[in-house]
Amino acid sequence: MRTPFKNGGNIYIPKELWITEDVKDNSSVIQITKRVQKLNPKIKPKIVSSNRPEYENASDAADRFHAMKDTLLLCERRGSFLETFASPGYIVEGPGTMVKTLMNCSAKCHYCYVNRTAVRQMWQKIYINTEHLEQELLNEIPIHTGLMTILSLYSLYRDKTLLKIPVGFKELSDEVRNSISKRGRNMVSEAEVYEYLNENIEDIILKLNDELNTGIFCVKKQDLKSAFNQNKKLPFSFNVSEYSDILGIEHIAGHLDFLLDLTERNPEFNMRFFTKFANVDTLLKHNGDNRVKIIMNYNPQSIIDSYEEGTASLNDRIKAHAAIQAKGGYRTVVLIEPAITFTDYEKEYVKLIRNIFKKVDPKKIDKVALGMVRYTGQLLSFLGDFYPDSGLIDNKYELKKPIYGYDRYRYDFDERVSFYQMMIAEIRKYTKCPITLGAENPEVWEALKLNPQT
């Protein structure tokens, strides 16, 4: 159910509201319930005993998927709110810390990899127990220094520049984090993290790469100290929208408002999020202090209509982006991703750039990021079930099978390079800002002579 939003775009209205027994009397739950019932007076909250309840009328995965999109589940998160992103696939991508106050998205973007995640986690959750999140984030500052130190030493002893985090680093990071920080119920110091590394660094490095285990492997103490001191200088940044578009249900959850408050009172915090929504009222009430980055995701209107159900129109996204720039205090990025081929698609994407920069000031953006559609084999296998009338994969014969088993089905290499070259040439008519690629292979970066460190 969607209705127009006063500041542009669509507003999500759930059809069902489920609440776990253990949080039914929580003050946040009461407030969220009032907001939902104001949007949909017919809703009667359902109390459930588990945070993994069954959809009684769903007969298969597709039914459960669409029921999930219509249902909000209010519950507690049992584990840490933080995790290191795995950066799956054969790509160039920097390390990232994810904050998970929400799980799954109100939008229905047919191509999105979160659709694959939803097969395992088929509930659209708003986590209620965020009272320790601020301390958990404060703990993450020295932990982040430690994790970056591990990567620096791994790169040093492998004598190899890392284009993404190595296999196993996500799991190792979460293990380190959970060993030191008790989900924000303790206070973690820089000295504590350094001592942990001092005692465990050889075992940690060997977990990432057995090839180094050719005898007695030892990390030099001066290397550890130097790497730790260098990584202390790195800003601490976290992403709050990897598994859900936080603006999509901000009018119900209020989590962005909460996170902006945390960021404003903690000058070490740098927050970012991706969005396809235009509901920016919460942002306009805050001052981001230039430590909040909004990555506005764009596509031609024909792609939005066909494959990005429930999101804001192109014009509303542009207006929202311009409004954020006019407010000031925020950093913004133009993200054109995922580009999808169709008849004369090149002309439409050039037109898209021109339309964006009619209202969005190119001098006030941090960068432009570009990417083309890619799919795992698993995602391709059930797209037809979830979206049988989509047409998105009707031309999947155009996709090339991944060279590496852990990569994605993509358009032909030459097709992608040609598209990016055309887009870069058009962007350069407006701005000299950095241009980067989203989840692309190293060879494409090299062909375009783009710098992954940008």
C-alpha positions, 0 to 999 in steps of 0.5 A, a space after each residue: 500500500 502506497 500513498 504520496 508523501 508530503 515531501 515527495 515520493 511514496 510512503 510505505 504503509 504496511 498491511 500487518 504489524 507483528 510484535 514479539 511478546 517480549 517487547 509488546 510493552 516497550 515505549 518505542 513499540 507503542 509509538 511505532 504502533 500508533 504511527 502504523 495505525 494512523 497510516 492504516 487504521 484497520 491494522 490490529 497488531 499481532 503478538 507473536 512468540 518468536 522473531 521468526 514467525 510463520 506466514 500462515 497463508 504462504 504456500 511457497 517462498 514467493 508467497 512468503 517474500 511478498 507477505 514479508 514486504 507487507 508485514 512489519 515485525 517489531 522485535 529485539 536483535 539478539 546479536 551485535 548491531 555491527 558487522 563487517 561487510 563481506 564484499 562478495 564477488 570479484 570486485 574492488 571495494 573498500 572495507 565497510 562497517 554495517 549497522 543493522 537496526 533494520 532488516 529487509 526493505 519495504 521497496 521491491 527492487 527486482 534486481 537487488 541482492 537483498 532479495 537473496 538475503 530475504 530467502 534466509 531472513 524472510 521478515 521485515 524487522 524493526 529492531 527495538 533494543 537500540 539503547 546500547 547502540 551508541 556505546 557499541 559504536 563508540 567501542 567500534 572506534 578503537 576496534 575499527 583501528 584494530 581491524 584496519 591494522 590487521 588488513 595493513 599487516 596482512 597486506 604487508 606480509 603478503 606483499 600485496 595491495 588489497 583491492 577488497 577484504 580477503 576471504 574470511 575477514 568478515 568472519 574474523 572481524 566479527 569474531 574480534 569484535 565480539 571478543 572485545 565489545 559486549 554489544 555496547 554493555 562495556 567500554 572498550 579502550 584503544 589500549 585494550 584493542 592494542 593489547 588484544 592484537 599484541 597477544 593474538 596477531 600471528 594467529 589472526 594473520 594465519 587464519 586469513 592466509 595459511 600460505 604464511 605458515 611456512 615455519 615460525 611466523 612472527 609479526 614484528 612489534 614495530 610493524 604492529 605499532 606503526 600500523 596501529 598508529 597509522 590506522 588511528 588517523 583513519 576516520 570511523 565511518 558506518 553504513 546504516 542502509 546495507 540491508 534496508 533503505 532506512 528512508 523507506 520506513 523512517 516515517 514509522 521506525 524513526 531510526 534515522 532520527 535516532 542515528 542522526 542524534 547519535 552522530 551529532 553528539 559524537 564527533 568521531 562518527 561518520 554516517 552514510 546511507 544509500 537511498 531511492 526515497 525522497 522522504 527527507 523531512 528528518 534530514 532537513 530537521 538536523 544538521 549533519 555537520 558534514 559527517 553524514 553522507 547521503 548516496 542518492 541512487 538514480 535510474 531512468 524513470 522507465 527503469 524505476 517504473 519497471 523494476 524499482 517498485 515502491 520507490 520515489 520517482 526520478 523527479 522526486 529523488 532529484 528534488 530531494 537531493 537538491 533540498 538536502 544540498 540547499 539545507 547544507 551540512 550534508 555530503 552527497 553522492 550521485 549513484 547511477 546503479 545498476 544500469 540496465 540495458 534496453 533499446 537505446 539505453 545509452 541515450 536514456 542514461 546520458 539524458 539522466 545525467 543531464 536531468 540530475 544536474 539541472 537541479 543538483 549542484 555538481 559543485 556540491 557533490 563528493 563524487 559520482 559512482 557508476 555500476 551495471 547490473 549483476 546477479 548471483 546464480 541463485 538470484 537469477 534462479 528465483 527472480 522469475 518466481 518472485 517477479 514473474 511479470 518483471 521481464 528483467 531477465 528476459 534478455 539474460 542471454 546477454 549476461 556472461 557467466 562469471 570467470 570466477 565461481 564467486 563472481 556474478 553474471 554480468 554484461 560483456 566486459 566491452 559493453 560495460 567499459 563502453 558504457 562507463 566511458 560514455 557516462 564519464 565523458 558526459 559527467 565531465 561536462 559538469 564536474 571534475 569530482 571523483 568518479 568511482 565504480 560500484 562492485 566492479 571487476 579490477 580489470 574494468 577499473 584498470 581499463 578506465 584508468 580509475 583510481 580505486 583509492 578515490 
